[in-house]
């Protein structure tokens, strides 16, 4: 099963936030690639790079 949806956890103004994201895991380079427009998440992660990504196995995004 290929995972591509996760929950990104980050800190903003000393409070935890969780946001669903799509991502790609490059197994050869062992890096996680995601995308986002400028905004709350990007600004928060630039201020505090302590983040986590929770990935859950799902069968379908439609159910």
N, C-alpha and C positions, 0 to 999 in steps of 0.2 A: 504494500500500500504506500502510495506517495503522499506525503503530507505537505501542505502548502498554506494552511491557515493556523495561526497561533495567537496567543494573547501576550502582548508586550506589556511588561510592568516597568514603570519608571517613577521617579520622584519629581514633584513640582511643588515649590513653596512648602517644603517639608511634609508633603502629603503624598501617599501612594496613589497612582492612577493605573488603570488597566485598559488597554485598547486592543480590539481585534485587528490583526493585520494579515496580509498575504506576504509570503516570503519564499525564497528559494535557498536551499542548502546545497552549496557546491562541495560535494564529498571529497573531491581531489584536493581542493585548496583549504578545506575545512573552515569555510566561512559562511555566514548567513547574509543573504542579500535581501533587502527590502526597499520599498520606496514610499515616499510620502511628500506631499506639498509642504512648503514652509508653513509653520503654524505651531500649535501648542506642543505636540510631541517632539518635533525637531528642536524647538527652543528649549524645552525642558531637558532633553538629552544632551544638548550642548553645555548646559549648566552643570549637569550631574550625569556622568556616564555610567553610573551603576544601574544596570537594567537586567531584566531577565525575560526569557521567552518560554512560555508554556505551550507545548504542542500536544494535542489530543488526537487520537486516531478517530477519523470519521469515515463513514461509507459514502455520504453524499451531502453536499451543501444545500440540497433542496428539501431535505427531510429533517 
